[in-house]
Amino acid sequence: MKIYFNGYPNHWLSPYTVLEKIIFWKKEIEYDDPVIEKWAKRIEPLCKVLQKVRKTINPEIRYVKIDRYDTWSMDHTLAPIILPMLKQLRDTKHGSPYVDFNDVPEELRGTTTEEYEDQSTFEFYREDEIDNYKNLEARWDWILNEMIFAFEHMVSDDWQDEFKSGEHDINHVPCKWDEEGKPTLYTFEKGPKDTFKCDWDAIFAVEKRMDNGFRLFGTYFRTLWD
């Protein structure tokens, strides 16, 4: 796999931005001034030319090459790419999307999912709406952390080790023979030195939490923005 992405180039150049540089002695430009509007229209074609030049010099790069082996285990291929992105989003985000109350613990839920009484303004909130927005950021942080938990365990090959202890002592014991008396099938039996123990309930609990984290990733995929 090879991925080449550059930043999101902003090549737009406003005529008013140019005028602000030209009329540098003015602190603010009066955009409704007829003279300013007249010059802005004259400069606009030049801005479009400059925009094309900037696009040529600094084009948008979106190149992705997928090798055949990248899809042998696609989930494990994507996990180490997604994980650091989720962590950066959590640490640098500038907002929080709407989160379904059923996807978070009860202590982070609000009191209602009803809309505003007055759809034309955001000035007046009911008490229950104010209560809902108290934990808006906390709900999104919880969702992101659950996604991160899932992908952290996906990229780890030894996360189950903390639930295992002891050593294996396994003997291969024949349990089926052919007509000549040669063994054709073996079974595994613990030897006298076998001390291995595994907390399967704890492992299944982690896997269940991982599955929920992946579910949340799919549910909120279109809200993964900064």
Contacts in CASP RR format, 6 or more apart in sequence:
PFRMAT RR
TARGET T0000
AUTHOR 0000-0000-0000
METHOD contacts of the structure
MODEL  1
MKIYFNGYPNHWLSPYTVLEKIIFWKKEIEYDDPVIEKWAKRIEPLCKVL
QKVRKTINPEIRYVKIDRYDTWSMDHTLAPIILPMLKQLRDTKHGSPYVD
FNDVPEELRGTTTEEYEDQSTFEFYREDEIDNYKNLEARWDWILNEMIFA
FEHMVSDDWQDEFKSGEHDINHVPCKWDEEGKPTLYTFEKGPKDTFKCDW
DAIFAVEKRMDNGFRLFGTYFRTLWD
1 64 0 8 1.000
1 65 0 8 1.000
1 66 0 8 1.000
1 67 0 8 1.000
1 70 0 8 1.000
1 77 0 8 1.000
2 63 0 8 1.000
2 64 0 8 1.000
2 65 0 8 1.000
3 63 0 8 1.000
3 64 0 8 1.000
3 65 0 8 1.000
4 61 0 8 1.000
4 62 0 8 1.000
4 63 0 8 1.000
4 64 0 8 1.000
5 61 0 8 1.000
5 62 0 8 1.000
5 63 0 8 1.000
6 58 0 8 1.000
6 60 0 8 1.000
6 61 0 8 1.000
8 60 0 8 1.000
9 54 0 8 1.000
9 55 0 8 1.000
9 58 0 8 1.000
9 59 0 8 1.000
9 60 0 8 1.000
11 51 0 8 1.000
11 54 0 8 1.000
11 55 0 8 1.000
11 58 0 8 1.000
12 51 0 8 1.000
13 47 0 8 1.000
13 50 0 8 1.000
13 51 0 8 1.000
13 54 0 8 1.000
14 47 0 8 1.000
15 39 0 8 1.000
15 40 0 8 1.000
15 41 0 8 1.000
15 43 0 8 1.000
15 44 0 8 1.000
15 47 0 8 1.000
16 29 0 8 1.000
16 31 0 8 1.000
16 36 0 8 1.000
16 40 0 8 1.000
18 43 0 8 1.000
18 46 0 8 1.000
18 47 0 8 1.000
19 29 0 8 1.000
19 36 0 8 1.000
19 39 0 8 1.000
19 40 0 8 1.000
19 43 0 8 1.000
20 29 0 8 1.000
23 29 0 8 1.000
29 36 0 8 1.000
30 36 0 8 1.000
31 37 0 8 1.000
70 77 0 8 1.000
71 77 0 8 1.000
75 154 0 8 1.000
76 154 0 8 1.000
76 155 0 8 1.000
79 151 0 8 1.000
79 154 0 8 1.000
79 155 0 8 1.000
80 155 0 8 1.000
82 151 0 8 1.000
82 217 0 8 1.000
83 148 0 8 1.000
83 151 0 8 1.000
83 152 0 8 1.000
83 154 0 8 1.000
83 155 0 8 1.000
85 224 0 8 1.000
86 144 0 8 1.000
86 147 0 8 1.000
86 148 0 8 1.000
86 151 0 8 1.000
86 224 0 8 1.000
87 148 0 8 1.000
89 144 0 8 1.000
89 224 0 8 1.000
89 226 0 8 1.000
90 141 0 8 1.000
90 144 0 8 1.000
90 145 0 8 1.000
90 148 0 8 1.000
92 226 0 8 1.000
93 140 0 8 1.000
93 226 0 8 1.000
94 226 0 8 1.000
95 137 0 8 1.000
95 140 0 8 1.000
96 136 0 8 1.000
96 137 0 8 1.000
96 139 0 8 1.000
96 140 0 8 1.000
96 141 0 8 1.000
97 140 0 8 1.000
97 220 0 8 1.000
97 223 0 8 1.000
99 136 0 8 1.000
99 139 0 8 1.000
99 140 0 8 1.000
99 143 0 8 1.000
99 220 0 8 1.000
100 219 0 8 1.000
101 109 0 8 1.000
101 110 0 8 1.000
101 113 0 8 1.000
103 143 0 8 1.000
103 216 0 8 1.000
103 219 0 8 1.000
104 139 0 8 1.000
104 142 0 8 1.000
104 143 0 8 1.000
105 142 0 8 1.000
108 135 0 8 1.000
108 138 0 8 1.000
108 139 0 8 1.000
108 142 0 8 1.000
109 135 0 8 1.000
110 128 0 8 1.000
110 131 0 8 1.000
110 132 0 8 1.000
110 134 0 8 1.000
110 135 0 8 1.000
111 128 0 8 1.000
111 131 0 8 1.000
111 132 0 8 1.000
112 128 0 8 1.000
112 129 0 8 1.000
112 132 0 8 1.000
113 132 0 8 1.000
114 128 0 8 1.000
114 129 0 8 1.000
116 122 0 8 1.000
116 125 0 8 1.000
116 126 0 8 1.000
116 129 0 8 1.000
117 124 0 8 1.000
117 126 0 8 1.000
118 124 0 8 1.000
125 133 0 8 1.000
143 216 0 8 1.000
143 220 0 8 1.000
146 209 0 8 1.000
146 212 0 8 1.000
146 213 0 8 1.000
146 216 0 8 1.000
147 213 0 8 1.000
147 214 0 8 1.000
147 216 0 8 1.000
147 217 0 8 1.000
147 220 0 8 1.000
149 209 0 8 1.000
149 210 0 8 1.000
149 213 0 8 1.000
150 209 0 8 1.000
150 210 0 8 1.000
150 211 0 8 1.000
150 212 0 8 1.000
150 213 0 8 1.000
150 214 0 8 1.000
150 217 0 8 1.000
151 217 0 8 1.000
153 159 0 8 1.000
153 206 0 8 1.000
153 210 0 8 1.000
154 210 0 8 1.000
159 206 0 8 1.000
160 203 0 8 1.000
163 198 0 8 1.000
163 199 0 8 1.000
163 200 0 8 1.000
163 202 0 8 1.000
163 203 0 8 1.000
164 196 0 8 1.000
164 197 0 8 1.000
164 198 0 8 1.000
164 199 0 8 1.000
165 195 0 8 1.000
165 196 0 8 1.000
165 197 0 8 1.000
165 198 0 8 1.000
166 195 0 8 1.000
166 196 0 8 1.000
166 197 0 8 1.000
167 193 0 8 1.000
167 194 0 8 1.000
167 195 0 8 1.000
167 196 0 8 1.000
168 194 0 8 1.000
168 196 0 8 1.000
169 190 0 8 1.000
169 191 0 8 1.000
169 192 0 8 1.000
169 193 0 8 1.000
169 194 0 8 1.000
169 195 0 8 1.000
169 196 0 8 1.000
170 188 0 8 1.000
170 189 0 8 1.000
170 190 0 8 1.000
170 191 0 8 1.000
170 194 0 8 1.000
171 188 0 8 1.000
171 189 0 8 1.000
171 190 0 8 1.000
171 191 0 8 1.000
172 186 0 8 1.000
172 187 0 8 1.000
172 188 0 8 1.000
173 186 0 8 1.000
173 187 0 8 1.000
173 188 0 8 1.000
173 189 0 8 1.000
174 183 0 8 1.000
174 185 0 8 1.000
174 186 0 8 1.000
174 187 0 8 1.000
175 183 0 8 1.000
175 185 0 8 1.000
175 186 0 8 1.000
175 187 0 8 1.000
176 183 0 8 1.000
176 184 0 8 1.000
176 185 0 8 1.000
177 183 0 8 1.000
177 184 0 8 1.000
178 184 0 8 1.000
END
